[in-house]
Amino acid sequence: MKKLFVPLVFAALAIGCGGDEEPAGPDGPTAADRQKFVGNWVGTYDCSNVPPDTMFIALGSGDLGMSITLHAQFPNADVVTGDLTDVNVITIPEQTIGGFPGSG
């Protein structure tokens, strides 16, 4: 089951269910912009009726860093790191998760 969720997570983070409706200011996203992502999120990894899962998002390193715990309620939860690259976009660089490389 975990192998199925990994590609879906990266696809959901990259595509999402909607667009970026709030463009970044002239200096790009700020540390204050990332605060809205922090917390526990429950939902699906696409816009269908896939069973829900839990993801924890915390502040990461640097002013725009994020730490994302995927499948947070599973004993083998994975953590990826990324950066806020636009007001509503977290970009995850190439990392290994669940034994597979990927980005989002």
C-alpha positions in Angstrom: 0.0 0.0 0.0 2.9 2.4 0.9 4.4 2.0 -2.6 1.1 3.2 -4.1 0.9 6.3 -1.8 4.4 7.5 -2.6 3.8 8.4 -6.3 0.4 9.8 -5.4 1.9 12.1 -2.8 4.4 13.6 -5.1 1.8 14.0 -7.9 -0.6 15.7 -5.5 2.0 18.1 -4.2 3.1 18.9 -7.7 -0.4 19.2 -9.3 -2.9 19.7 -6.6 -6.6 20.1 -7.1 -6.6 23.8 -8.0 -4.3 26.5 -9.0 -2.2 29.1 -7.2 -4.7 31.9 -6.7 -2.5 34.1 -4.6 0.7 35.1 -6.4 3.9 35.9 -4.5 4.8 39.5 -3.8 7.7 41.2 -5.6 10.2 39.6 -3.3 8.7 36.1 -3.5 7.1 34.1 -0.7 7.9 35.0 2.9 8.4 33.1 6.2 4.9 34.4 7.1 3.4 32.8 4.0 4.6 29.3 5.0 2.9 29.4 8.4 -0.5 28.6 6.8 0.9 25.1 5.8 2.0 24.2 9.3 -0.2 21.6 11.1 -1.8 18.2 10.7 -3.7 17.6 7.4 -6.1 14.8 6.7 -7.3 14.2 3.2 -6.7 12.2 0.0 -3.8 12.4 -2.3 -5.9 13.2 -5.4 -9.3 14.6 -6.2 -11.1 11.2 -5.9 -12.5 9.1 -3.1 -9.2 7.4 -2.2 -9.2 6.6 1.6 -7.9 9.5 3.7 -4.4 9.7 5.1 -2.7 12.1 7.5 0.3 14.4 6.8 2.1 16.6 9.3 3.8 19.8 8.0 6.3 21.6 10.2 8.7 24.4 9.8 12.0 23.2 8.3 15.4 24.8 8.0 15.9 28.3 6.7 13.3 30.9 6.3 11.2 29.0 3.8 12.0 25.3 4.6 9.3 22.8 5.3 9.4 19.3 6.9 6.6 17.0 5.7 5.7 13.7 7.4 3.8 11.5 5.1 1.5 8.7 6.3 2.0 10.2 9.8 -0.2 7.7 11.5 1.6 4.6 10.1 4.5 3.0 12.0 6.7 3.6 9.0 6.0 7.3 8.3 8.4 9.0 5.9 9.7 12.6 6.1 10.6 14.7 3.1 11.9 18.3 3.1 11.1 21.1 0.7 10.9 24.8 0.4 8.1 27.3 -0.1 8.8 28.5 -3.6 5.6 30.5 -4.1 2.8 31.7 -1.8 0.9 28.4 -2.3 3.6 26.0 -3.6 6.0 23.8 -1.6 8.7 22.4 -3.9 10.2 19.0 -2.9 13.6 18.4 -4.5 14.8 14.9 -5.5 14.8 12.6 -2.4 14.5 8.9 -1.6 11.2 7.9 0.1 10.0 4.4 0.6 13.1 3.3 -1.3 12.2 5.2 -4.5 13.6 8.5 -5.7 11.2 11.3 -6.5 10.4 15.0 -6.3 7.3 17.1 -6.3 
